């Protein structure tokens, strides 16, 4: 409710909510039965709203107010790669010339295209580079991904790029970011031990450093539905802690007295919990890893206290903790997919355990085949549970993801992660090469599987973007299927069918214009036609992805539909309207017609003729612009209007 609210809560609104919270607290002690349940639900609802508001207030930091070109000094916090495969650094302790201290962003992110000295990009290094900087980008189209929200909660107040060399400055006296430097050195050591893209993959799953992975490898992993093996999430945390748990529990049971007098399960769970905590710090502790650790910790603590570990209550508790710590993660794909998969898996296997034929199969002549059957069920259920969320966020579905996961996940669990643990132990005595070799061979197999399935014909189905209501409906359908008892749970299928119907009927904008008025995209029967072949790649790629169009920007540019006349780009629409993009400055000799959409980002006033005019003032709103036809009349829609004012879209309002 906080993130979709049309306004930032004022003091009066918060006071009213606080009063409502106090009243419901009193009523929760007075009521009983269903009334008490409803009051508790209302208490949680209001508390969640307060939690999100406080979180937004606690991360408040300045946002860059204008485009800046000049020296940017700071301390390297993180090194990764951009979508264009450029090396990218995150800097804190930022100093920017001619910007007062109070308005300087706490963190900025810079993509580097200039010379980078060897060994310079290490967390904690103090550097300076001359860069082009701007505020975090608004959505490229109405309803599109808003990077400003993510940047706000990550403390990033400016993004940019540099084609100049990056230079090192005198280091800070404090030994800051020592843990990040240790992680990077571990990633470098693993990369040198294994080598190539196998080593880059190994470094990524151990330390979270993806800076050495090629863009083609990432695309293949996504197309084969194996990208989750690269993200340090529940699978990795579960495999690692499960392996540690098995080592200690099995090792202690080898001694008769230990197995008789010691709580070997609890000891194993305790050491596994410590290993998970160490992995959390070694991997960088990003949001996905934090979420994975919370879920694993809930399970292991349940083992220690002799409570059922794999229950929906444990999932709910883990989600509750994550949302208290980071309420903004609710809108992230990782949170949604992780908890959807976990809820579905526990619900399905809990139902199977109640079936007689399942119990008989586990103890009968086919018991040896049950692990393989379980793997098929696990991959199928997890894939089906996460498919709507994956398709909604990433606009694609992997058609052969089940087969790719069946061939890869066992290798990840039986070879890669155990070999990583053994390599870490053997590195203490300087003989880790055999374990790293095993790890590299397992990763090589995974990457080969990803390449094979990604290159199959029709490996990916592209999906267009859906309406905002689609995702909540899928979540509600999952809750009905796995949380409700009795026949009524089947209503979850009906809700999912409604979500699919609304998704299929979601229209795409007829005309899209980027925030600069330079990139134009018009939707024809053959797909969207673009007026730029290579420039403005991010906006162009986002438009095509949201259309469910698998073509590249160059292919969309090559489509028929545009007529280029001097400084004008013209398109004739099937409904009788025409679209004209004028790139030049105002010219009194230019006229237009009533049935014409005249787009001129440099014109303050429309030309004569009574056309539908999109001019200079319209591009002051920032973000992309969409034009749709309602009853054969064009209607403008802005991706980032100036109001309502939220902290992430108005330079920190109301906290600055």
Buried (B, 14 or more C-beta within 10 A) or exposed (E): EBEEBEEBBEEEBBEEBEEBBEEBBEBBEEBEEEEBEBBBEBBEBBBBBBBBBEBBEEBBBBBBBEEBEEBBBBBBBBBBBBEEEEBBBBBBBBEBEEBEEEBBBBBBBBBBBEEBEEEBBBBBBBBBBBBBBBBBBBBBBBBBBBBBBBBBBBBBBBBBBBEBEBBBEEEEEEEBBEBBBBBBEBBBBBBEBBEBBBBBBBBBBBBBBBBBBEEEBBBBBBBBBBBBBBBBBBBBBBBBBBBBBEBBBEEBBEEEEEEEEEEBBBBBBBBBBEBBBEBBEBBBBBBBBBBBBBBBBBBBBBBBEEEEBEBBEBBBBBBBBBBEBBBBBBBBBBBBBBBBBBBBBBBBBEEBEEEEEBEEBBEEEEEEEBEEEEBEBBBBBBBBBBBBBBBBBBBBBBBBBBBBBBBBBBBBBEBBBBBBBBBBEBBEEEEBEEBBBBBBBBBBBBBEBBBBBBEBEEBBEBBBBBBEEBBEBBBBBBBBBBEEEEEEBEBBEEBBEBBBEBBEEBEBBBBBBBBEBBBBBBBBEEBBBBBBEEEBBBBBBBBBBBBBBBBBBEBBBEBEBBEEEEEBBBBBBEEEBBBBBBBEEBEEEBEBEEBBBBBBBEBEEBBEEEBBBBBBEBBEBBBBBBBBBEEEEBEBBBBBBEEEBBBBBBBBBBEE
